[in-house]
Amino acid sequence: MPSRKFNLVLGKKIKSFKKTIKVDPDKSISIRSFLIGSISQNISSNRNVLESEDVLSTINCLKKLGVKIIKKAKSNYLVYGKGLGSFDAKATTELNFGNSGTLARLLIGILSTTPNIKVKIKGDHSLNKRSMKALIELMSEFGATFLPKNKYHFPLTLVSTDMPIGIQYKAGVSAQLKSAVIFAGLNSYGNTKIIEKNKSRDHTENILSRNNQAIKIKNGKEKIISVFGKKYLNSVNINVPGDPSSAAFFTALTLLNKKSSLQIKNVGLNPTRIGFYILLKKMGANIKFKNFKKENNELIGDIIIKSSKIKPIKAGKDYYVNSTDEYPILFVIAGLTKGISVFKGIGELANKESNRIKEMQKILKQVGIKSVSKKNELKIFGKEMIDTKHKIVRVPNLGDHRICMSSFILAILTGSKTEIKNFETVFTSSPSFLKIMKTLGAKFEIQK
């Protein structure tokens, strides 16, 4: 997997295809499998993990905190658990989260209630621009300190608390903040209670579910997560399924590419992750789920997609929580679907790897697609036919893998000459993206 910088140039439409593929393993589950294995007892086994830059950043950070991790074979690892509250770090230790907001928030959750921790924390250029205010305020409730005070962007210094006390938290749309609170609560005195009205992705709860001495979940109109602090955690044995967020880009391509069909095998179909697919099915997309099985409380199956004529997308705010990562590619689908598509409740997209609303508007505008945004809403005036003659689409270095991937799909569907800067950022989540695109017939040129 290359880490050197490179740009991508595209300019040819893709032809129809009928293929079966596998996508990269799920990034969210891969990162959590290492974090949870490291604070559990005994040795955990993580198989078919995503070997992307975000996951490698996770492994590097954990090793700096004294965790022994051994690679047994390609994508298979053993994690020698240290147990809760057992990380250690020198005062000079610096943890680099790279591009990963997931790693940053979840590991800070663990470290905030681990005794005797004082570490410098930072990310890459993109992550350093993202506000961590909500996370810092939550961890401060447990007793952690972040220096300098009143600064909410990396780099920072984290000073843990030796006397963490459980809190009560009303969860919003962020699964990462919810998970950070769970992790902080696991090593706090007393109990931590999380009330969740809109159910966000629940991989953390699923992996921890064998530990009913440490976590209990009550599902109802509101989901109640009770975390009982200072209990031991059992080791985990995880086989990571395909990533539904990565699969979304190939799904979008197939839906909009005439006379095409695709089967994507062994994808995670967790109900909190398939809002993208449910939404498009309601708009007339020919998408089917088949061959279901369950592993580690995660539903897995195949996705079957066929070219479809879909209606303009009407996405209410409730869709956001279960399809957060897929909004850039949803904007592309909307742009290439005749009629007005409306996306509500998307304000949080401004604090992703880039401002995904503004940046996608700029890209769509370059191929003649009009859009109007308000604080929490975006309208896209889609066209079925795009005249890309004499148009050049330029995508700057945003450090945003989802925008790079979405721009790639737009380019091969329209045939517009497109230059995407620093495409290597896609390797943070989908190292096989270009390889799979090649098998589907996409033409592109790498410029180093």
VEXTI-939598 format. One line per field, with one value per residue (C-alpha): residue number from 1; residue in three letters; y, x, z. Coordinates in steps of 0.05 Angstrom, whole numbers, plus 32768, in hexadecimal, padded with zeros to 4 digits. Layout:
% VEXTI-939598
pos	NUM, ... $
code	ALA, ... $
v	Y, ... $
u	X, ... $
w	Z, ... $
END
This chain:
% VEXTI-939598
pos	1, 2, 3, 4, 5, 6, 7, 8, 9, 10, 11, 12, 13, 14, 15, 16, 17, 18, 19, 20, 21, 22, 23, 24, 25, 26, 27, 28, 29, 30, 31, 32, 33, 34, 35, 36, 37, 38, 39, 40, 41, 42, 43, 44, 45, 46, 47, 48, 49, 50, 51, 52, 53, 54, 55, 56, 57, 58, 59, 60, 61, 62, 63, 64, 65, 66, 67, 68, 69, 70, 71, 72, 73, 74, 75, 76, 77, 78, 79, 80, 81, 82, 83, 84, 85, 86, 87, 88, 89, 90, 91, 92, 93, 94, 95, 96, 97, 98, 99, 100, 101, 102, 103, 104, 105, 106, 107, 108, 109, 110, 111, 112, 113, 114, 115, 116, 117, 118, 119, 120, 121, 122, 123, 124, 125, 126, 127, 128, 129, 130, 131, 132, 133, 134, 135, 136, 137, 138, 139, 140, 141, 142, 143, 144, 145, 146, 147, 148, 149, 150, 151, 152, 153, 154, 155, 156, 157, 158, 159, 160, 161, 162, 163, 164, 165, 166, 167, 168, 169, 170, 171, 172, 173, 174, 175, 176, 177, 178, 179, 180, 181, 182, 183, 184, 185, 186, 187, 188, 189, 190, 191, 192, 193, 194, 195, 196, 197, 198, 199, 200, 201, 202, 203, 204, 205, 206, 207, 208, 209, 210, 211, 212, 213, 214, 215, 216, 217, 218, 219, 220, 221, 222, 223, 224, 225, 226, 227, 228, 229, 230, 231, 232, 233, 234, 235, 236, 237, 238, 239, 240, 241, 242, 243, 244, 245, 246, 247, 248, 249, 250, 251, 252, 253, 254, 255, 256, 257, 258, 259, 260, 261, 262, 263, 264, 265, 266, 267, 268, 269, 270, 271, 272, 273, 274, 275, 276, 277, 278, 279, 280, 281, 282, 283, 284, 285, 286, 287, 288, 289, 290, 291, 292, 293, 294, 295, 296, 297, 298, 299, 300, 301, 302, 303, 304, 305, 306, 307, 308, 309, 310, 311, 312, 313, 314, 315, 316, 317, 318, 319, 320, 321, 322, 323, 324, 325, 326, 327, 328, 329, 330, 331, 332, 333, 334, 335, 336, 337, 338, 339, 340, 341, 342, 343, 344, 345, 346, 347, 348, 349, 350, 351, 352, 353, 354, 355, 356, 357, 358, 359, 360, 361, 362, 363, 364, 365, 366, 367, 368, 369, 370, 371, 372, 373, 374, 375, 376, 377, 378, 379, 380, 381, 382, 383, 384, 385, 386, 387, 388, 389, 390, 391, 392, 393, 394, 395, 396, 397, 398, 399, 400, 401, 402, 403, 404, 405, 406, 407, 408, 409, 410, 411, 412, 413, 414, 415, 416, 417, 418, 419, 420, 421, 422, 423, 424, 425, 426, 427, 428, 429, 430, 431, 432, 433, 434, 435, 436, 437, 438, 439, 440, 441, 442, 443, 444, 445, 446, 447, 448 $
code	MET, PRO, SER, ARG, LYS, PHE, ASN, LEU, VAL, LEU, GLY, LYS, LYS, ILE, LYS, SER, PHE, LYS, LYS, THR, ILE, LYS, VAL, ASP, PRO, ASP, LYS, SER, ILE, SER, ILE, ARG, SER, PHE, LEU, ILE, GLY, SER, ILE, SER, GLN, ASN, ILE, SER, SER, ASN, ARG, ASN, VAL, LEU, GLU, SER, GLU, ASP, VAL, LEU, SER, THR, ILE, ASN, CYS, LEU, LYS, LYS, LEU, GLY, VAL, LYS, ILE, ILE, LYS, LYS, ALA, LYS, SER, ASN, TYR, LEU, VAL, TYR, GLY, LYS, GLY, LEU, GLY, SER, PHE, ASP, ALA, LYS, ALA, THR, THR, GLU, LEU, ASN, PHE, GLY, ASN, SER, GLY, THR, LEU, ALA, ARG, LEU, LEU, ILE, GLY, ILE, LEU, SER, THR, THR, PRO, ASN, ILE, LYS, VAL, LYS, ILE, LYS, GLY, ASP, HIS, SER, LEU, ASN, LYS, ARG, SER, MET, LYS, ALA, LEU, ILE, GLU, LEU, MET, SER, GLU, PHE, GLY, ALA, THR, PHE, LEU, PRO, LYS, ASN, LYS, TYR, HIS, PHE, PRO, LEU, THR, LEU, VAL, SER, THR, ASP, MET, PRO, ILE, GLY, ILE, GLN, TYR, LYS, ALA, GLY, VAL, SER, ALA, GLN, LEU, LYS, SER, ALA, VAL, ILE, PHE, ALA, GLY, LEU, ASN, SER, TYR, GLY, ASN, THR, LYS, ILE, ILE, GLU, LYS, ASN, LYS, SER, ARG, ASP, HIS, THR, GLU, ASN, ILE, LEU, SER, ARG, ASN, ASN, GLN, ALA, ILE, LYS, ILE, LYS, ASN, GLY, LYS, GLU, LYS, ILE, ILE, SER, VAL, PHE, GLY, LYS, LYS, TYR, LEU, ASN, SER, VAL, ASN, ILE, ASN, VAL, PRO, GLY, ASP, PRO, SER, SER, ALA, ALA, PHE, PHE, THR, ALA, LEU, THR, LEU, LEU, ASN, LYS, LYS, SER, SER, LEU, GLN, ILE, LYS, ASN, VAL, GLY, LEU, ASN, PRO, THR, ARG, ILE, GLY, PHE, TYR, ILE, LEU, LEU, LYS, LYS, MET, GLY, ALA, ASN, ILE, LYS, PHE, LYS, ASN, PHE, LYS, LYS, GLU, ASN, ASN, GLU, LEU, ILE, GLY, ASP, ILE, ILE, ILE, LYS, SER, SER, LYS, ILE, LYS, PRO, ILE, LYS, ALA, GLY, LYS, ASP, TYR, TYR, VAL, ASN, SER, THR, ASP, GLU, TYR, PRO, ILE, LEU, PHE, VAL, ILE, ALA, GLY, LEU, THR, LYS, GLY, ILE, SER, VAL, PHE, LYS, GLY, ILE, GLY, GLU, LEU, ALA, ASN, LYS, GLU, SER, ASN, ARG, ILE, LYS, GLU, MET, GLN, LYS, ILE, LEU, LYS, GLN, VAL, GLY, ILE, LYS, SER, VAL, SER, LYS, LYS, ASN, GLU, LEU, LYS, ILE, PHE, GLY, LYS, GLU, MET, ILE, ASP, THR, LYS, HIS, LYS, ILE, VAL, ARG, VAL, PRO, ASN, LEU, GLY, ASP, HIS, ARG, ILE, CYS, MET, SER, SER, PHE, ILE, LEU, ALA, ILE, LEU, THR, GLY, SER, LYS, THR, GLU, ILE, LYS, ASN, PHE, GLU, THR, VAL, PHE, THR, SER, SER, PRO, SER, PHE, LEU, LYS, ILE, MET, LYS, THR, LEU, GLY, ALA, LYS, PHE, GLU, ILE, GLN, LYS $
v	8000, 803F, 807A, 80AA, 80E3, 80DF, 8101, 80DF, 80F4, 80D9, 80E9, 80AB, 8090, 804A, 8014, 7FE5, 7FAB, 7F6C, 7F59, 7F3A, 7F5C, 7F60, 7FA4, 7FB6, 7FA1, 7FCF, 8008, 8017, 7FCE, 7FC6, 8002, 7FEE, 7FA6, 7FBE, 7FF0, 7FC0, 7F87, 7FB3, 7FC2, 7F7B, 7F40, 7F0B, 7F07, 7F1F, 7F07, 7F39, 7F1A, 7F3B, 7F80, 7FBC, 7FCA, 8013, 8050, 805F, 8018, 801A, 805C, 8036, 7FFF, 8031, 8059, 801A, 8001, 8045, 8038, 7FF5, 7FC6, 7F89, 7F7C, 7F44, 7F3B, 7EF1, 7EF3, 7F25, 7F4B, 7F1D, 7F37, 7F23, 7F59, 7F4C, 7F6F, 7F99, 7F9F, 7FDF, 8019, 7FF8, 8023, 8045, 807E, 80A9, 80F4, 80FD, 80CD, 80EB, 80C8, 80D7, 80C5, 80D4, 80E1, 80B8, 80DC, 8098, 8086, 80CB, 80CC, 8084, 8080, 80C3, 80A3, 806A, 8096, 80CA, 809A, 8072, 8088, 80AC, 80BE, 80FF, 80FC, 812B, 811D, 8133, 8120, 8130, 8173, 8161, 8144, 817F, 81AD, 8187, 81A1, 8171, 819F, 816E, 8135, 8161, 8179, 8131, 8117, 8153, 813B, 80FA, 8125, 8126, 8167, 8181, 81B4, 81EC, 81FB, 8214, 81F8, 81C6, 81B1, 8183, 8185, 8181, 8162, 8130, 8127, 80EE, 80ED, 80BD, 80C1, 80BA, 80BB, 809F, 80D1, 80D4, 80E5, 80F2, 80DA, 8101, 80EB, 80DA, 8091, 80A6, 80D2, 809B, 8068, 8099, 809E, 8052, 8049, 807F, 8061, 801C, 8033, 8065, 805D, 8052, 804C, 8072, 8078, 8088, 8099, 8094, 80AC, 80A5, 8064, 806F, 8038, 8006, 7FDE, 7FF0, 7FD4, 7F96, 7F85, 7F91, 7F6B, 7F2C, 7F56, 7F5C, 7F6A, 7FAB, 7FC1, 7FB7, 7FD0, 7FDC, 7FE8, 800D, 8050, 8069, 803C, 803B, 8026, 8019, 8014, 7FF7, 8011, 7FEB, 7FA5, 7F76, 7F6C, 7F2A, 7F22, 7F29, 7EFD, 7F26, 7F17, 7F5B, 7F5F, 7F8B, 7FD5, 7FED, 8034, 801E, 7FF4, 8032, 804F, 8011, 800E, 8056, 8047, 800A, 802C, 8066, 803E, 8022, 7FD7, 7FC7, 7F97, 7F88, 7F57, 7F6D, 7F32, 7F2E, 7F76, 7F8D, 7F9B, 7FB5, 7FDB, 801A, 801B, 8011, 8052, 8060, 8021, 8027, 806F, 805E, 8022, 8052, 807C, 8040, 8023, 7FD9, 7FC2, 7F7F, 7F5F, 7F14, 7EDA, 7EF4, 7EDB, 7EF6, 7EFB, 7F21, 7F3E, 7F5C, 7F4C, 7F3A, 7F2C, 7F3B, 7F79, 7F70, 7FB0, 7FBC, 7FFC, 8024, 8061, 8083, 80BD, 80FD, 80EF, 8109, 80FD, 8114, 8121, 80DB, 80BC, 80E2, 80B8, 8077, 808F, 80C6, 80AF, 80A6, 80ED, 8103, 80CA, 80D6, 811D, 8101, 80D3, 810E, 8138, 8103, 80F6, 8125, 814F, 8172, 8148, 8162, 814E, 8165, 8162, 8160, 819A, 816A, 815D, 819F, 8181, 8143, 813A, 8178, 81A1, 816B, 8197, 81D1, 81A7, 8179, 81B7, 81D2, 8190, 8189, 81D2, 81C2, 8191, 81C1, 81A6, 81DD, 81D6, 8203, 81F9, 8214, 8206, 81C0, 81B1, 81A8, 81A9, 818C, 819A, 815A, 814E, 810C, 8123, 8148, 816B, 8167, 8180, 81B5, 81AB, 8199, 8184, 8194, 8175, 8196, 8173, 8170, 8133, 8115, 80CE, 80CF, 810D, 80EE, 80AF, 80D5, 8100, 80C1, 80A5, 80E7, 80E8, 80A1, 80A9, 80EB, 80E3, 8129, 8136, 8135, 8142, 812A, 8141, 8114, 80D8, 80AF, 80C6, 8090, 805D, 8074, 804C, 8026, 800E, 7FE0, 8017, 8022, 7FD8, 7FC8, 8002, 7FE7, 7FA3, 7FC7, 7FE9, 802F, 8054, 8083, 809D, 80A4, 80E1, 80DF $
u	8000, 8024, 8028, 804B, 8022, 8003, 7FCD, 7F9A, 7F84, 7F43, 7F1D, 7EFB, 7EB6, 7EB1, 7E8F, 7E58, 7E6F, 7E55, 7E83, 7E8B, 7EBA, 7ED0, 7EDD, 7F10, 7F01, 7ED9, 7F04, 7ED8, 7ED9, 7F24, 7F37, 7F09, 7F23, 7F69, 7F53, 7F26, 7F58, 7F8D, 7F63, 7F48, 7F67, 7F92, 7F9E, 7F6C, 7F6A, 7F59, 7F50, 7F45, 7F53, 7F59, 7FA2, 7F98, 7FBD, 7F88, 7F8E, 7FDB, 7FD7, 7FAE, 7FE2, 801B, 7FF8, 7FE9, 8031, 8048, 801A, 803B, 800B, 802A, 800C, 8025, 8014, 8008, 7FF7, 7FDB, 7FA3, 7FA6, 7FC0, 7FC6, 7FBC, 7FD9, 7FA7, 7FC2, 7F7F, 7F5A, 7F84, 7FC6, 7FE1, 8022, 8046, 8083, 8079, 8099, 8069, 8047, 800B, 7FFD, 7FB6, 7FC5, 7F84, 7F58, 7F22, 7F09, 7F4C, 7F54, 7F11, 7F11, 7F58, 7F50, 7F13, 7F3F, 7F7A, 7F50, 7F40, 7F82, 7FAD, 7FEF, 7FE9, 8006, 8010, 8014, 7FDD, 7FD8, 7FC0, 7FD1, 7FC2, 7F79, 7F6B, 7F8D, 7F5A, 7F1E, 7EFF, 7F04, 7EDC, 7EA2, 7ED4, 7EFE, 7EC1, 7EA9, 7EEC, 7EF3, 7EB3, 7ED9, 7F12, 7F44, 7F6A, 7F7F, 7FB5, 7FB8, 7F74, 7F3C, 7F60, 7F36, 7F63, 7FA0, 7FD8, 7FC7, 7FE1, 7FB2, 7FB8, 7F8E, 7F69, 7F7C, 7F36, 7F05, 7EBC, 7E85, 7E57, 7E12, 7E13, 7DDB, 7DF8, 7DEF, 7DFF, 7E49, 7E59, 7EA1, 7E8E, 7E60, 7E99, 7ECA, 7E99, 7E92, 7EDE, 7EE8, 7EB0, 7ECF, 7F08, 7EE1, 7EC7, 7E7C, 7E4F, 7E49, 7E05, 7DFC, 7DB6, 7DB1, 7D73, 7D8D, 7DB4, 7DF9, 7E29, 7E31, 7E70, 7E8F, 7E53, 7E52, 7E9B, 7E93, 7E51, 7E71, 7E83, 7E40, 7E65, 7E7F, 7E48, 7DFD, 7DD0, 7D85, 7D62, 7D20, 7D07, 7D4A, 7D87, 7DA7, 7DEF, 7E07, 7E53, 7E6B, 7EB1, 7EEF, 7ED9, 7F06, 7EFA, 7EFD, 7F2B, 7F0B, 7F0D, 7EF8, 7EF3, 7EE8, 7EB3, 7EB5, 7EAA, 7E64, 7E7F, 7EB4, 7E7F, 7E53, 7E80, 7E7D, 7E32, 7E29, 7E53, 7E2A, 7DE6, 7DF8, 7E20, 7DF1, 7DEA, 7E16, 7E0F, 7E3A, 7E3D, 7E65, 7E74, 7E79, 7E67, 7E54, 7E09, 7E03, 7DBF, 7DE3, 7E10, 7DE1, 7DBA, 7DD9, 7DBC, 7D78, 7D72, 7D83, 7D54, 7D1C, 7D30, 7D29, 7D6F, 7D74, 7D9C, 7D93, 7DB4, 7DBF, 7DE5, 7DDE, 7E07, 7E1A, 7E5F, 7E73, 7E2C, 7E37, 7E08, 7E2F, 7E17, 7E1E, 7E05, 7DE8, 7DE2, 7DC6, 7DC3, 7D86, 7D5E, 7D56, 7D2C, 7D4A, 7D63, 7D3B, 7D66, 7D48, 7D75, 7D69, 7D93, 7DD2, 7DE4, 7DE5, 7E06, 7E36, 7E71, 7E48, 7E2E, 7E64, 7E53, 7E08, 7E14, 7E33, 7DF7, 7DC8, 7DEF, 7DE8, 7D9E, 7D6C, 7D44, 7D4F, 7D6E, 7D6B, 7D98, 7D84, 7DA7, 7DEE, 7E10, 7E43, 7E61, 7E85, 7EB2, 7ECA, 7F0D, 7EF8, 7EB8, 7E96, 7E5A, 7E82, 7EB7, 7E85, 7E5E, 7E9E, 7EAB, 7E63, 7E64, 7EA0, 7E75, 7E3A, 7E11, 7DF0, 7DE5, 7DCE, 7DE1, 7DC6, 7DE4, 7DC7, 7DAC, 7DC3, 7D9A, 7DB9, 7D9A, 7DAB, 7DB4, 7DB0, 7DDC, 7E1C, 7E43, 7E8B, 7EAB, 7EE0, 7ED6, 7F10, 7EFF, 7F35, 7F33, 7F66, 7F8C, 7F57, 7F71, 7F2B, 7F27, 7EDB, 7EDE, 7F17, 7EEE, 7EAE, 7ED3, 7EEF, 7EA8, 7E8F, 7EC9, 7EBF, 7E74, 7E77, 7EB8, 7ECE, 7F19, 7F28, 7F67, 7F64, 7F9E, 7FBE, 7F92, 7FBE, 7F90, 7F5F, 7F8F, 7F7A, 7F3A, 7F39, 7F7D, 7F5D, 7F32, 7F5B, 7F69, 7F1E, 7F0D, 7F3F, 7F1C, 7EDA, 7EFA, 7F09, 7F41, 7F6F, 7FB6, 7FE1, 800F, 8046 $
w	8000, 7FE8, 8019, 7FE9, 7FCD, 7F88, 7F5F, 7F33, 7EED, 7ECE, 7E8F, 7E73, 7E80, 7E9D, 7E73, 7E8E, 7EB9, 7EDC, 7F15, 7F5A, 7F8A, 7FD3, 7FF3, 8028, 8070, 809D, 80B8, 80F5, 810D, 80FE, 8129, 8162, 8161, 8171, 81A5, 81CA, 81C5, 81E5, 8223, 822A, 8250, 822D, 81E2, 81AE, 8166, 812F, 80E9, 80A5, 80C1, 8093, 8088, 8078, 8091, 80C6, 80E2, 80DF, 8107, 813B, 8141, 8146, 817D, 81A5, 81A0, 81BB, 81F7, 8206, 81E2, 81C1, 817C, 814E, 8105, 80F9, 80AF, 807D, 80A0, 80DD, 8120, 8169, 819E, 81E3, 8210, 8249, 826D, 8280, 8299, 8287, 824F, 8260, 823D, 8249, 8251, 820D, 81E9, 81AC, 818D, 8144, 812E, 80E5, 80BF, 80EE, 8115, 812D, 814B, 816A, 818D, 81A4, 81BD, 81E1, 8203, 821D, 8231, 8256, 828E, 828D, 82C9, 82C2, 8278, 825C, 8211, 81D6, 81A3, 815B, 8115, 80CE, 80AD, 80A1, 80E6, 8109, 80E9, 8107, 8147, 8183, 81B0, 81BD, 81CE, 81FB, 8221, 822B, 8243, 8271, 8294, 82A5, 82C1, 8287, 8276, 8232, 8229, 8216, 8234, 8206, 81C9, 81A2, 8168, 8167, 817A, 81C4, 8204, 8227, 8272, 828D, 82CF, 8307, 8324, 82E9, 82FB, 82CE, 82AB, 828A, 8241, 820F, 81CD, 818C, 8145, 8152, 815D, 816A, 81A6, 81C0, 81BB, 81DD, 8218, 821B, 821C, 8250, 827B, 827A, 82A7, 82D1, 8318, 831B, 82DE, 829D, 827C, 8232, 8217, 81CC, 81A7, 815F, 815B, 813D, 8129, 8161, 8152, 8195, 81BB, 818E, 819B, 81E6, 81EB, 8208, 8245, 8268, 82A9, 8289, 8259, 8253, 821C, 8220, 81DD, 81DB, 81C2, 81DC, 81E1, 8226, 822C, 8273, 827E, 82C0, 82CE, 82E4, 82CB, 82A4, 825A, 8235, 81F9, 81B4, 8176, 813A, 80EF, 80CE, 8096, 8058, 8062, 804E, 8047, 8015, 7FF1, 7FE9, 7FB3, 7F88, 7F94, 7F7B, 7F3E, 7F2C, 7F37, 7F08, 7ED4, 7E9E, 7E95, 7ED1, 7F0C, 7F48, 7F81, 7FBE, 7FEC, 8038, 804A, 8090, 808F, 80D5, 80D7, 80F1, 80B3, 8078, 8076, 8031, 8014, 8035, 801D, 7FD5, 7FD5, 7FE7, 7FAB, 7F7D, 7F7D, 7F6C, 7FAA, 7FCD, 800A, 8008, 802A, 8071, 80AC, 80F0, 8110, 814F, 8152, 810D, 80D2, 8093, 804C, 8002, 7FDE, 7F98, 7F6F, 7F29, 7EFF, 7F13, 7F02, 7F45, 7F5D, 7F7B, 7FC1, 7FFD, 803A, 807D, 80B9, 80D4, 809C, 80B0, 80EC, 80C5, 8084, 809B, 8071, 8031, 8029, 7FF7, 7FC8, 7FD4, 7FBB, 7F7B, 7F71, 7F7C, 7F4A, 7F14, 7F23, 7F00, 7F32, 7F74, 7FAC, 7FF4, 802E, 8075, 80B8, 809A, 80C0, 80DF, 809A, 80A0, 80D6, 80B1, 808F, 8068, 8064, 803A, 8029, 800C, 7FEB, 7FC7, 7FB1, 7F90, 7F6D, 7F53, 7F3B, 7F0F, 7EE6, 7EE4, 7F1D, 7F47, 7F92, 7FCC, 8014, 8056, 809A, 80A1, 805B, 8013, 7FD3, 7F94, 7F50, 7F2C, 7EE1, 7EBC, 7E83, 7E92, 7E5B, 7E73, 7E32, 7E40, 7E8C, 7EBA, 7F01, 7F33, 7F79, 7FA8, 7FE0, 8016, 803B, 8034, 801A, 8010, 7FE3, 7FBA, 7FB0, 7FA0, 7F6D, 7F4D, 7F44, 7F27, 7EF5, 7EDA, 7ED5, 7EAF, 7E8B, 7EA3, 7EA4, 7EEE, 7F17, 7F5F, 7F8B, 7FBF, 7FB0, 7FE0, 8018, 8001, 801E, 8064, 805A, 8017, 8000, 7FCC, 7FAC, 7F6D, 7F64, 7F66, 7F38, 7F05, 7F06, 7EF7, 7EBB, 7ED5, 7EB1, 7ED7, 7ED8, 7F15, 7F18, 7F4D $
END
